[in-house]
Amino acid sequence: MGGFWPVTDLLGYLAGSWRTERTVRDLASGDEGRFSGTTTFGRLEAGGLLSQESGVFVWQDVPRPAERTLRFLPGGTPGAADVRFSDGRPFHDLDLTSGHHVADHPCAADLYRGEFTALDANHWRTVWRVEGPAKNLLLTTDYTRGDPGIGYARVG
């Protein structure tokens, strides 16, 4: 793995199940947590994908169940998506046509800046930096395709 891997069909690339490993670092305190689980991207009837993440988050040696649901709607090009929270509110745009994308999401007084990188057909990564009056976090998530034999074939 190395460099960026251009994605011409983002929804096709994401579809399926991914092993999900995340570290969460509080840059102010030095505390670190870890999420381990699965993210499944299933087709939505109206188009796009429903991302359902579930697993266990361990913070200060205390494991807790954790889950998140997002909607990845078709973007302006096949390599792009409009990412929304489960209730439909906008989250961020995503365009991996070049294999790399940076997006911002302001949330109250905090700013979330996400960096997305497609590494190859079966691996991608997100790095979120969260800064605000009460937050100074770095969240790094690695996604590995659940069944690498299914791999994404780039068209074009």
C-alpha positions as a Python dict, from the first residue, in 0.01 Angstrom:
ca = {
    (1, 'M'): (0, 0, 0),
    (2, 'G'): (126, 345, -83),
    (3, 'G'): (10, 665, -245),
    (4, 'F'): (-336, 745, -372),
    (5, 'W'): (-557, 505, -564),
    (6, 'P'): (-805, 691, -792),
    (7, 'V'): (-1167, 574, -761),
    (8, 'T'): (-1390, 624, -1066),
    (9, 'D'): (-1707, 472, -908),
    (10, 'L'): (-1717, 568, -540),
    (11, 'L'): (-2043, 395, -448),
    (12, 'G'): (-1931, 78, -628),
    (13, 'Y'): (-1598, 91, -447),
    (14, 'L'): (-1755, 131, -102),
    (15, 'A'): (-2035, -127, -144),
    (16, 'G'): (-1998, -431, 80),
    (17, 'S'): (-1845, -503, 419),
    (18, 'W'): (-1527, -351, 563),
    (19, 'R'): (-1329, -437, 876),
    (20, 'T'): (-1298, -107, 1064),
    (21, 'E'): (-1016, -13, 1305),
    (22, 'R'): (-1006, 338, 1456),
    (23, 'T'): (-776, 510, 1704),
    (24, 'V'): (-901, 819, 1886),
    (25, 'R'): (-633, 1038, 2042),
    (26, 'D'): (-705, 1330, 2272),
    (27, 'L'): (-411, 1552, 2182),
    (28, 'A'): (-461, 1766, 2495),
    (29, 'S'): (-462, 1486, 2756),
    (30, 'G'): (-273, 1216, 2567),
    (31, 'D'): (-556, 967, 2625),
    (32, 'E'): (-614, 716, 2348),
    (33, 'G'): (-910, 494, 2263),
    (34, 'R'): (-973, 228, 2004),
    (35, 'F'): (-1277, 121, 1801),
    (36, 'S'): (-1287, -220, 1635),
    (37, 'G'): (-1580, -342, 1428),
    (38, 'T'): (-1740, -359, 1086),
    (39, 'T'): (-1881, -105, 843),
    (40, 'T'): (-2132, -232, 588),
    (41, 'F'): (-2234, -24, 288),
    (42, 'G'): (-2571, -152, 162),
    (43, 'R'): (-2777, -19, -127),
    (44, 'L'): (-3051, 236, -60),
    (45, 'E'): (-3373, 194, -260),
    (46, 'A'): (-3368, 559, -371),
    (47, 'G'): (-3002, 534, -476),
    (48, 'G'): (-2680, 560, -281),
    (49, 'L'): (-2555, 355, 12),
    (50, 'L'): (-2645, 319, 379),
    (51, 'S'): (-2327, 294, 588),
    (52, 'Q'): (-2381, 101, 912),
    (53, 'E'): (-2087, 84, 1151),
    (54, 'S'): (-2095, -132, 1463),
    (55, 'G'): (-1835, -259, 1705),
    (56, 'V'): (-1672, -193, 2040),
    (57, 'F'): (-1509, 133, 2149),
    (58, 'V'): (-1257, 109, 2436),
    (59, 'W'): (-1180, 433, 2620),
    (60, 'Q'): (-978, 438, 2945),
    (61, 'D'): (-994, 56, 2952),
    (62, 'V'): (-1376, 55, 2946),
    (63, 'P'): (-1531, -125, 2644),
    (64, 'R'): (-1866, 3, 2517),
    (65, 'P'): (-2078, -95, 2216),
    (66, 'A'): (-2069, 174, 1948),
    (67, 'E'): (-2254, 228, 1622),
    (68, 'R'): (-2304, 494, 1357),
    (69, 'T'): (-2521, 521, 1047),
    (70, 'L'): (-2452, 751, 752),
    (71, 'R'): (-2603, 792, 406),
    (72, 'F'): (-2375, 816, 101),
    (73, 'L'): (-2584, 971, -178),
    (74, 'P'): (-2473, 1002, -542),
    (75, 'G'): (-2253, 1307, -598),
    (76, 'G'): (-2201, 1522, -905),
    (77, 'T'): (-1974, 1260, -1066),
    (78, 'P'): (-1946, 879, -1026),
    (79, 'G'): (-1631, 930, -814),
    (80, 'A'): (-1815, 1152, -564),
    (81, 'A'): (-2081, 1127, -293),
    (82, 'D'): (-2285, 1357, -70),
    (83, 'V'): (-2242, 1217, 283),
    (84, 'R'): (-2528, 1277, 526),
    (85, 'F'): (-2612, 1182, 881),
    (86, 'S'): (-2880, 916, 928),
    (87, 'D'): (-3145, 1188, 979),
    (88, 'G'): (-3057, 1350, 643),
    (89, 'R'): (-2854, 1647, 771),
    (90, 'P'): (-2548, 1725, 556),
    (91, 'F'): (-2215, 1595, 687),
    (92, 'H'): (-1955, 1643, 412),
    (93, 'D'): (-1880, 1592, 45),
    (94, 'L'): (-1649, 1313, -72),
    (95, 'D'): (-1470, 1287, -404),
    (96, 'L'): (-1208, 1012, -442),
    (97, 'T'): (-1158, 1058, -817),
    (98, 'S'): (-793, 1144, -741),
    (99, 'G'): (-776, 890, -457),
    (100, 'H'): (-757, 1170, -198),
    (101, 'H'): (-1003, 1427, -60),
    (102, 'V'): (-1021, 1682, 223),
    (103, 'A'): (-1356, 1797, 365),
    (104, 'D'): (-1461, 2026, 651),
    (105, 'H'): (-1761, 1992, 880),
    (106, 'P'): (-1833, 2275, 1125),
    (107, 'C'): (-2018, 2150, 1433),
    (108, 'A'): (-2118, 2418, 1684),
    (109, 'A'): (-1786, 2573, 1796),
    (110, 'D'): (-1579, 2279, 1667),
    (111, 'L'): (-1429, 2219, 1324),
    (112, 'Y'): (-1395, 1866, 1191),
    (113, 'R'): (-1146, 1837, 902),
    (114, 'G'): (-1146, 1497, 731),
    (115, 'E'): (-879, 1360, 502),
    (116, 'F'): (-986, 1059, 294),
    (117, 'T'): (-743, 835, 108),
    (118, 'A'): (-812, 533, -113),
    (119, 'L'): (-498, 319, -78),
    (120, 'D'): (-589, 33, -312),
    (121, 'A'): (-888, -183, -412),
    (122, 'N'): (-929, -321, -60),
    (123, 'H'): (-801, -48, 175),
    (124, 'W'): (-896, 312, 250),
    (125, 'R'): (-836, 549, 538),
    (126, 'T'): (-995, 852, 702),
    (127, 'V'): (-816, 1094, 934),
    (128, 'W'): (-1034, 1346, 1117),
    (129, 'R'): (-880, 1633, 1311),
    (130, 'V'): (-1128, 1790, 1553),
    (131, 'E'): (-1047, 2131, 1700),
    (132, 'G'): (-1255, 2357, 1916),
    (133, 'P'): (-1280, 2519, 2256),
    (134, 'A'): (-1316, 2184, 2435),
    (135, 'K'): (-1185, 1938, 2174),
    (136, 'N'): (-845, 1855, 2032),
    (137, 'L'): (-881, 1509, 1881),
    (138, 'L'): (-725, 1299, 1608),
    (139, 'L'): (-934, 1007, 1476),
    (140, 'T'): (-765, 769, 1232),
    (141, 'T'): (-973, 491, 1074),
    (142, 'D'): (-846, 212, 853),
    (143, 'Y'): (-1094, 15, 643),
    (144, 'T'): (-1007, -327, 498),
    (145, 'R'): (-1248, -502, 264),
    (146, 'G'): (-1422, -787, 447),
    (147, 'D'): (-1373, -1030, 158),
    (148, 'P'): (-1068, -922, -45),
    (149, 'G'): (-1161, -1181, -309),
    (150, 'I'): (-1454, -957, -403),
    (151, 'G'): (-1217, -660, -472),
    (152, 'Y'): (-1326, -353, -663),
    (153, 'A'): (-1240, -347, -1031),
    (154, 'R'): (-1166, -1, -1165),
    (155, 'V'): (-1347, 70, -1492),
    (156, 'G'): (-1206, 315, -1746),
}
